[in-house]
């Protein structure tokens, strides 16, 4: 039997309360292992995005513990939000440069990393374009490149494809898995989509609302790389059926 992959982040009995009485999360416990692709799946209001913000350090738990393994691990992450949040006055290359710039890396020294990352997302020919010249899917690719340019150990993604059409979304799902394989990173991904979570993930964490909590975890043990053939397989259908049932139970728990 293969040795379990090392845990890079653990959350133990984490509560998050807003305003003294709004319980966003209750006793959330989760281990994130090196190389995981974890989807947080659940109804609106179940605390998926709150959990992501806690991991990112953008908010702090009311109680419980979040522990990172390894020196400097908490700084070794990238974040992709629901909207691309690009600087409209900056070129694509300069938007991608931003995390390196904040680390004190000069533009000339960052050029190779910027262009290599743009190549990963298929935008190497748009380095000098401005956000207003890009489609919605291209803007999201720039946002992903910006998160990946530092080659982080962990990437957090908060429903990044929710506003895109289905064809673009499927293509970005494919590209995301290819990028993950090339970078060897770990991903925690928030989504409302059962189909997306099954295609992308090796683990799906099902959450219920009021209060936000984990009620079930599903292992998606289909091998990578995953292709269009997987989407059309009986195995995929069985996994989506199981995830849909778990999500239905979560919505019942929230009622």
C-alpha positions in Angstrom: 0.0 0.0 0.0 1.3 3.5 -0.9 2.3 5.8 1.8 -0.2 8.6 2.4 0.8 11.9 1.0 1.9 14.5 3.6 -0.6 16.9 5.1 0.3 20.5 4.2 -2.7 22.1 6.0 -5.0 21.0 8.8 -8.2 22.6 10.1 -9.5 21.4 13.4 -12.9 22.2 14.9 -12.9 25.6 13.2 -15.8 28.0 14.0 -16.4 31.3 12.3 -19.1 33.6 13.8 -19.9 37.0 12.4 -21.6 39.8 14.4 -21.8 37.6 17.5 -24.7 35.4 16.3 -24.3 34.5 12.6 -22.5 31.1 12.6 -20.8 30.8 9.2 -18.9 27.7 10.1 -19.2 25.2 12.9 -16.5 22.7 13.9 -15.0 22.4 10.4 -12.1 19.9 10.3 -10.2 19.1 7.1 -6.8 17.8 6.1 -5.3 19.1 2.8 -2.7 16.7 1.5 0.1 17.5 -0.9 -1.1 17.1 -4.5 -4.8 17.1 -3.6 -7.5 18.6 -5.8 -10.3 19.2 -3.2 -13.6 20.7 -4.2 -15.8 22.3 -1.5 -19.4 21.6 -2.7 -22.6 22.8 -1.1 -25.6 25.1 -1.2 -25.3 28.9 -1.0 -24.6 30.0 2.6 -22.8 26.9 3.7 -19.5 28.7 4.3 -17.4 27.5 1.3 -16.0 30.9 0.6 -15.6 31.6 4.3 -13.4 28.5 4.7 -11.3 29.6 1.7 -10.8 33.1 3.2 -9.7 31.5 6.5 -7.1 29.3 4.7 -5.9 32.3 2.8 -5.4 34.3 6.0 -7.9 37.0 4.8 -10.0 36.2 7.9 -9.4 34.5 11.3 -11.4 31.7 13.0 -13.5 32.5 16.0 -12.3 29.2 17.5 -10.5 26.1 16.5 -7.1 25.8 14.8 -5.6 26.1 11.3 -2.1 24.7 11.1 0.3 24.9 8.2 3.1 22.3 7.8 6.6 23.6 6.8 8.3 26.9 7.3 6.8 29.7 5.3 4.1 27.5 4.0 1.3 30.0 4.7 2.9 32.5 2.3 3.3 29.8 -0.4 -0.2 30.1 -1.9 -2.1 31.8 -4.7 -5.7 32.9 -4.7 -8.2 33.1 -7.6 -11.4 34.9 -6.9 -14.9 34.7 -8.5 -14.1 37.8 -10.6 -10.8 38.3 -12.4 -10.1 41.6 -10.4 -7.5 42.7 -13.0 -6.0 46.2 -13.0 -7.6 47.8 -16.1 -4.7 50.2 -16.6 -2.1 47.4 -16.7 -1.2 45.1 -19.5 -1.7 41.3 -19.2 2.0 40.8 -18.4 2.0 43.6 -15.8 -1.1 42.1 -14.1 0.7 38.7 -13.9 3.8 40.4 -12.6 2.0 41.8 -9.6 2.7 39.0 -7.0 6.3 39.0 -8.0 6.4 42.8 -7.8 5.1 42.6 -4.3 7.9 40.3 -3.4 10.4 42.8 -4.7 11.2 41.1 -8.1 12.0 43.7 -10.8 10.1 43.5 -14.1 13.1 42.5 -16.2 14.0 39.7 -13.8 10.4 38.5 -13.8 10.0 38.4 -17.6 10.8 34.8 -18.0 8.4 33.6 -15.3 5.7 35.9 -16.6 5.9 34.6 -20.2 6.2 31.0 -19.1 3.1 31.3 -17.0 1.2 33.0 -19.8 2.3 30.1 -22.0 0.7 27.7 -19.5 -2.7 29.5 -19.8 -2.4 29.9 -23.6 -2.0 33.7 -23.5 1.6 34.2 -24.5 0.5 36.2 -27.5 -1.5 38.6 -25.4 1.2 39.8 -23.0 0.8 43.4 -24.2 -3.0 43.4 -24.4 -5.2 45.2 -21.8 -8.1 43.6 -19.9 -10.7 45.5 -21.9 -9.5 43.7 -25.0 -10.1 40.2 -23.6 -13.1 37.9 -23.3 -14.4 36.8 -20.0 -12.6 33.4 -20.3 -9.3 35.1 -21.2 -9.6 37.5 -18.2 -10.0 34.5 -15.9 -6.9 32.9 -17.5 -4.9 36.0 -16.7 -6.2 35.8 -13.1 -5.1 32.1 -12.9 -1.7 33.0 -14.3 -1.3 35.7 -11.7 -2.0 33.2 -9.0 0.4 30.7 -10.5 3.3 32.9 -11.4 5.1 32.4 -8.1 4.7 28.6 -8.4 2.8 28.3 -5.1 2.4 25.1 -3.2 -1.3 25.7 -2.7 -3.8 27.4 -5.0 -7.2 28.5 -3.6 -10.0 29.1 -6.2 -13.4 30.6 -5.3 -15.9 29.6 -8.1 -13.6 31.0 -10.8 -15.7 29.7 -13.7 -19.2 30.3 -12.4 -20.0 33.2 -14.7 -18.6 31.6 -17.9 -20.6 29.7 -20.6 -20.5 25.9 -20.5 -18.1 25.5 -23.4 -15.6 27.9 -22.0 -16.0 26.4 -18.5 -15.3 22.8 -19.8 -12.2 24.1 -21.7 -10.8 25.9 -18.6 -11.5 22.8 -16.5 -9.3 20.8 -18.9 -6.6 23.4 -18.9 -6.7 23.7 -15.1 -5.9 20.0 -14.7 -3.1 20.2 -17.2 -1.6 23.2 -15.4 -1.9 21.5 -12.1 -0.1 18.5 -13.4 2.7 20.6 -14.8 3.2 22.7 -11.6 2.6 19.8 -9.2 0.5 22.1 -6.9 -2.4 21.4 -4.5 -5.8 23.0 -5.2 -8.8 23.8 -3.0 -11.7 24.7 -5.2 -15.1 26.2 -4.3 -18.0 25.3 -6.7 -21.7 24.8 -6.8 -21.4 22.4 -9.8 -21.6 18.6 -9.1 -20.3 18.0 -12.7 -17.3 20.3 -12.3 -16.4 18.9 -8.9 -16.4 15.3 -10.1 -14.3 16.1 -13.2 -11.7 18.0 -11.4 -11.3 16.5 -7.9 -9.8 13.5 -6.1 -11.8 14.6 -3.0 -15.2 16.3 -2.8 -16.1 17.8 0.6 -19.9 18.2 0.9 -21.0 21.1 3.1 -24.4 22.0 4.6 -25.6 25.4 5.7 -27.0 27.0 8.8 -24.5 26.5 10.3 -21.9 25.8 7.7 -20.3 22.4 8.3 -18.9 19.3 6.6 -21.4 16.4 6.4 -19.7 14.0 4.0 -16.6 13.5 1.9 -16.4 11.6 -1.4 -13.3 10.1 -2.9 -13.2 10.4 -6.7 -10.6 7.8 -7.4 -10.6 8.0 -11.2 -7.1 8.3 -12.6 -5.6 11.5 -14.0 -5.3 12.8 -16.7 -9.0 13.1 -17.2 -10.3 13.7 -20.7 -13.6 14.1 -22.5 -13.8 10.3 -22.5 -14.1 10.4 -18.7 -17.0 12.9 -18.9 -18.9 10.4 -21.1 -18.1 7.3 -19.0 -20.3 5.2 -16.8 -17.8 5.8 -14.0 -18.3 9.6 -14.3 -22.1 9.1 -14.2 -21.9 7.0 -11.1 -19.7 9.6 -9.3 -22.0 12.5 -10.3 -25.0 10.5 -9.1 -23.3 9.9 -5.7 -22.3 13.6 -5.4 -25.8 14.8 -6.4 -27.3 12.6 -3.7 -24.9 13.9 -1.1 -25.6 17.5 -2.1 -29.4 16.8 -1.9 -28.9 15.5 1.6 -26.8 18.6 2.5 -29.6 20.9 1.3 -32.0 18.9 3.4 -29.7 19.3 6.4 -29.8 23.1 5.7 -33.5 23.3 5.5 
